[in-house]
């Protein structure tokens, strides 16, 4: 499958899902071209643009102007920024605004923002009128390489992260790489954790390339576009093979079982921990736990930690500011993980760098003993 093509400075990754197939466009200047790209591919002529208070001042005006130029009428929905926006309260607000805009099934909800806005907007698009079209315009590295692709949408519950939602594939993803220049160093690093994840799942050559080229990825230009395109292609391949996470797609959660538990433990306080940082710590923990279970060499865990630490990411639970609850509380969050089946713990473990696998029925006693050791 030759899914990545080049047209000018834009890279295209195609996600072949039959009637739900769509393209991911990656490159500079895509927000200014958004209206033309949408109008040339989709039928609707009305849109509700959902964004947040941080992104709106930066990019909303340019996106709306692009839509206007293409003859697409738009309404604006501006929500608070932050993980706590992924709630029923803000989902209801978004749905009401989409309905007020008289968006019909062939029209679209456009998510302009990071993973929080993308997840919530996609959920709203999936349930309003039992499903309207959905366009992702991701504005963070994390959302460009991960959450904007694959159709997972949702909000958080007091029981855990992303536990309420639907599968609703986008109709188009526009990943404008220019917007990444406005990210803080911390936000970019957090997104990079998801880039590294694709190498650690089953692409050891990509991970080695990142070890050698991460500074160029951070600097921007062709290396950054290459890393984003490779990440999107890796995710697209997995999504096509297992759209609704009945097997292989669970591999995309490498590091997330531990990471989500740590996010819950900090009450989703972004001053202490953001999602990509939790994933970074979680991926190190997954490799260390695999070594503890005699599945992989401790050298692999040290290699993963060395690279993530080199780029400036946290790699230890002790790197999280403030106190964490006891290991037993972390276990409660892990027991609510979406991958739990029939009450049995499922983890993504590894036999080495780029050799991840789904491990069913992991003994809870081993996990809690490991957490107690790492918590100390």
C-alpha positions in Angstrom: 0.0 0.0 0.0 1.7 3.2 -1.2 -0.3 5.5 1.1 2.1 8.4 1.5 2.4 10.6 -1.6 4.0 14.0 -2.1 2.3 17.1 -3.6 4.3 20.3 -3.3 5.2 20.5 0.4 2.2 18.5 1.5 2.3 14.8 2.4 -0.8 12.7 2.2 -1.5 9.5 4.2 -4.6 7.7 3.0 -6.7 5.6 5.5 -8.5 3.0 3.4 -11.6 2.1 5.3 -14.0 1.5 2.5 -16.9 4.0 2.6 -15.3 5.7 5.6 -11.9 6.2 3.9 -10.2 9.5 4.3 -7.0 11.4 3.8 -4.6 13.0 6.3 -2.8 16.0 4.8 0.4 17.0 6.5 2.4 20.2 5.8 2.6 24.0 6.1 -0.2 26.4 5.3 -3.1 24.0 5.6 -5.4 26.1 7.8 -5.3 28.8 5.0 -6.2 26.1 2.5 -8.8 24.3 4.7 -11.9 25.7 3.1 -10.7 24.7 -0.4 -9.6 21.2 0.7 -12.9 20.6 2.5 -15.1 22.0 -0.4 -13.2 19.9 -3.0 -13.8 16.6 -1.0 -17.0 16.9 0.9 -20.6 17.9 -0.1 -21.8 20.0 2.9 -21.7 23.8 2.9 -22.2 24.5 6.6 -19.9 23.9 9.6 -19.6 24.3 13.3 -16.0 25.0 14.3 -15.2 23.8 17.8 -12.1 25.2 19.4 -10.8 26.4 22.8 -9.9 29.7 24.4 -6.2 29.1 23.8 -6.4 28.2 20.2 -9.2 30.5 19.1 -7.1 33.8 19.2 -4.3 32.1 17.2 -6.1 30.3 14.3 -9.9 30.6 14.4 -10.0 33.8 12.3 -7.8 32.3 9.6 -9.8 29.1 9.5 -13.2 30.9 9.3 -11.8 33.1 6.5 -10.8 30.1 4.6 -14.2 28.5 5.0 -15.9 31.8 3.9 -13.8 32.0 0.8 -14.9 28.4 -0.1 -18.6 29.2 0.4 -18.9 27.3 3.7 -21.0 29.1 6.3 -19.7 28.5 9.8 -20.6 28.9 13.5 -18.0 29.2 16.2 -18.0 27.1 19.5 -15.3 28.2 21.9 -14.8 26.1 25.0 -12.5 26.3 27.9 -9.0 24.9 27.5 -7.7 21.9 29.4 -8.4 18.2 30.0 -11.4 19.0 32.3 -13.3 20.2 29.2 -13.8 16.5 28.3 -16.9 16.4 30.4 -20.7 15.9 29.9 -21.2 19.6 30.7 -19.1 20.8 27.7 -20.2 18.0 25.5 -23.8 19.2 25.9 -22.7 22.7 25.2 -21.0 21.6 22.0 -24.0 19.5 20.8 -26.4 22.4 21.5 -24.3 24.8 19.5 -24.0 22.4 16.6 -27.8 22.1 16.5 -28.2 25.8 16.8 -26.0 26.2 13.7 -28.5 23.9 11.9 -25.7 21.6 10.9 -27.2 18.7 8.9 -25.8 15.2 8.3 -23.8 16.2 5.2 -22.4 19.2 6.9 -19.5 19.1 9.3 -18.2 19.6 12.8 -14.6 20.9 12.5 -12.3 20.4 15.5 -9.7 23.1 15.7 -7.4 22.2 18.6 -5.5 19.6 20.4 -6.6 16.1 21.6 -9.2 17.4 24.1 -11.1 19.4 21.4 -10.7 16.6 18.9 -12.0 13.9 21.2 -15.0 16.0 22.4 -15.9 17.4 19.0 -15.7 13.9 17.4 -18.0 12.6 20.1 -20.5 15.5 19.4 -20.3 14.8 15.7 -20.9 11.1 16.3 -24.1 11.6 18.3 -25.7 14.8 16.9 -28.4 13.7 14.4 -27.0 10.2 14.9 -23.8 11.3 13.1 -22.6 14.2 11.0 -19.4 14.7 9.1 -16.3 15.5 11.0 -13.1 17.2 10.0 -10.0 17.3 12.3 -7.7 20.3 12.2 -5.2 19.3 15.0 -3.0 22.0 16.4 -0.7 20.1 18.7 1.9 17.5 17.8 0.2 14.9 20.0 -3.1 15.4 18.2 -1.5 15.4 14.7 0.2 12.1 15.2 -2.3 10.3 17.4 -5.8 11.5 18.6 -6.9 13.0 15.3 -6.5 9.7 13.4 -8.5 6.6 13.9 -12.0 7.7 15.0 -11.7 7.3 18.7 -13.8 10.0 20.4 -14.9 10.6 23.9 -14.9 12.3 27.3 -13.7 11.4 30.7 -15.6 10.1 33.7 -14.8 10.2 37.4 -14.0 6.5 36.9 -11.2 7.2 34.4 -10.1 8.7 31.1 -11.9 8.3 27.8 -14.4 5.8 29.2 -17.5 7.4 27.5 -17.5 7.8 23.7 -18.0 6.4 20.3 -16.0 5.4 17.2 -16.6 8.1 14.6 -14.0 8.4 11.9 -13.2 11.8 10.5 -13.8 12.6 6.9 -10.6 14.6 6.6 -7.6 15.5 8.7 -5.6 18.7 8.0 -2.3 18.7 10.0 -0.8 22.1 9.5 2.8 21.9 10.6 3.2 25.6 10.8 1.0 25.7 14.0 3.5 23.6 15.9 5.8 26.6 16.0 3.5 28.2 18.5 3.6 25.3 20.9 5.6 25.6 24.2 8.6 23.3 24.5 6.7 21.3 27.1 3.7 20.7 24.7 5.9 19.7 21.8 7.9 17.2 24.0 4.6 15.8 25.2 3.5 15.1 21.7 6.9 13.6 20.8 6.2 10.8 23.3 3.5 9.6 21.0 5.9 9.8 18.0 8.4 7.6 19.9 5.6 5.2 20.8 5.2 4.1 17.1 8.8 3.1 17.0 8.5 1.2 20.3 5.4 -0.7 19.2 6.8 -2.4 16.1 9.2 -0.1 14.2 12.6 -0.4 15.8 14.2 1.2 12.8 12.0 4.3 13.2 12.9 4.5 16.9 16.6 4.3 16.0 16.0 7.1 13.4 14.4 9.2 16.1 17.4 8.6 18.4 19.6 9.9 15.7 17.4 12.7 14.4 15.2 14.0 17.2 16.9 17.4 17.3 16.0 17.9 13.7 12.4 16.9 14.4 12.3 19.5 17.2 13.9 22.1 14.9 11.2 21.7 12.3 11.4 21.4 8.5 11.5 18.2 6.5 12.5 15.9 9.4 9.4 17.0 11.4 7.1 16.4 8.5 8.7 13.0 7.9 8.2 12.0 11.6 4.6 13.1 11.6 3.9 11.3 8.3 5.6 8.1 9.5 3.6 8.2 12.7 0.3 8.8 10.9 1.1 6.0 8.5 1.8 3.6 11.4 -1.4 4.5 13.1 -3.4 4.2 9.9 -2.1 0.7 9.2 -3.2 -0.4 12.7 -6.6 1.2 12.4 -7.3 -0.4 9.1 -6.3 -3.8 10.5 -8.4 -3.4 13.6 -10.7 -0.4 13.5 -12.6 -1.0 16.8 -9.8 -2.4 18.9 -10.7 -6.0 19.0 -7.0 -7.0 19.0 -4.0 -5.4 17.3 -5.2 -1.8 17.8 -4.7 -2.2 21.5 -1.0 -2.0 20.8 -1.5 1.8 20.3 -2.0 2.0 24.1 1.6 1.2 24.9 2.4 3.1 28.0 -1.2 4.3 28.3 -2.4 1.9 31.0 0.2 3.2 33.5 0.0 6.7 32.0 -3.8 7.1 32.3 -3.6 5.9 36.0 -1.1 8.6 36.7 -3.2 11.2 35.0 -6.2 10.2 37.1 -4.0 10.3 40.2 -3.1 13.9 39.5 -6.8 14.7 38.9 -5.9 15.7 35.3 -4.0 18.7 36.6 -1.9 19.8 33.6 0.4 21.8 35.9 1.6 18.5 37.2 1.2 16.1 34.3 -0.1 16.3 30.7 -1.1 13.3 28.7 2.2 12.8 26.7 4.2 13.1 29.9 2.1 10.3 31.4 2.6 8.2 28.3 6.4 8.8 28.5 6.5 7.6 32.1 4.1 4.8 31.2 6.3 3.5 28.3 9.3 3.3 30.6 7.2 1.5 33.2 5.9 -0.9 30.6 9.4 -1.8 29.5 10.6 -2.1 33.1 7.6 -4.3 34.0 8.3 -6.5 31.0 11.9 -6.9 32.2 10.6 -7.8 35.7 8.5 -10.5 34.1 11.6 -11.8 32.3 10.1 -10.9 28.9 12.7 -8.4 27.9 16.2 -7.2 28.8 16.6 -4.4 31.3 18.9 -2.9 28.7 15.9 -2.1 26.5 14.1 -0.3 29.4 17.3 1.7 30.0 17.5 2.6 26.3 13.9 3.8 26.2 14.4 5.9 29.4 17.7 7.3 28.1 16.1 8.6 24.9 12.9 10.0 26.5 15.0 11.7 29.2 17.4 13.1 26.6 14.5 15.0 24.8 13.4 16.4 28.2 10.4 14.1 29.1 9.7 12.8 32.6 10.5 9.1 32.9 9.8 8.3 36.6 6.8 8.6 38.9 9.0 10.7 41.1 9.3 13.3 38.3 5.7 14.2 38.8 5.4 17.3 41.1 3.5 16.8 44.4 2.5 13.6 46.1 0.9 10.7 44.4 -1.7 8.5 46.0 -0.7 5.0 47.1 -0.1 2.1 44.7 -3.5 0.7 45.6 -5.3 3.8 44.3 -3.3 3.5 41.0 -4.4 -0.1 40.8 -8.1 1.0 41.1 -7.6 3.3 38.0 -5.9 0.5 36.1 -8.8 -1.8 36.9 -11.1 0.6 35.1 -8.9 0.7 32.0 -10.8 0.1 28.7 -8.7 -2.9 27.9 -9.9 -4.9 30.9 -11.9 -7.9 29.8 -13.9 -10.1 32.2 -12.2 -8.4 35.0 -8.7 -9.5 33.8 -5.9 -7.0 33.4 -4.6 -6.5 29.9 -1.3 -4.6 29.4 0.8 -3.8 26.4 4.2 -5.3 27.2 7.3 -5.8 25.2 10.0 -8.4 24.3 12.3 -5.6 23.3 12.4 -2.2 21.5 9.8 -2.5 18.7 8.5 -5.8 19.9 5.3 -4.9 21.8 2.4 -7.4 22.3 -0.9 -7.6 24.1 -0.6 -9.5 27.4 -3.9 -10.8 28.7 -4.5 -11.8 32.3 -1.5 -10.1 33.8 -1.4 -11.0 37.5 -2.7 -8.1 39.6 -0.3 -9.1 42.4 2.7 -8.6 40.2 1.4 -5.2 39.0 0.8 -3.8 42.5 4.1 -5.1 43.8 5.8 -3.4 40.8 3.9 -0.1 41.5 4.8 -0.2 45.2 8.5 -0.6 44.2 8.4 2.3 41.7 6.3 4.5 44.0 8.9 4.4 46.8 
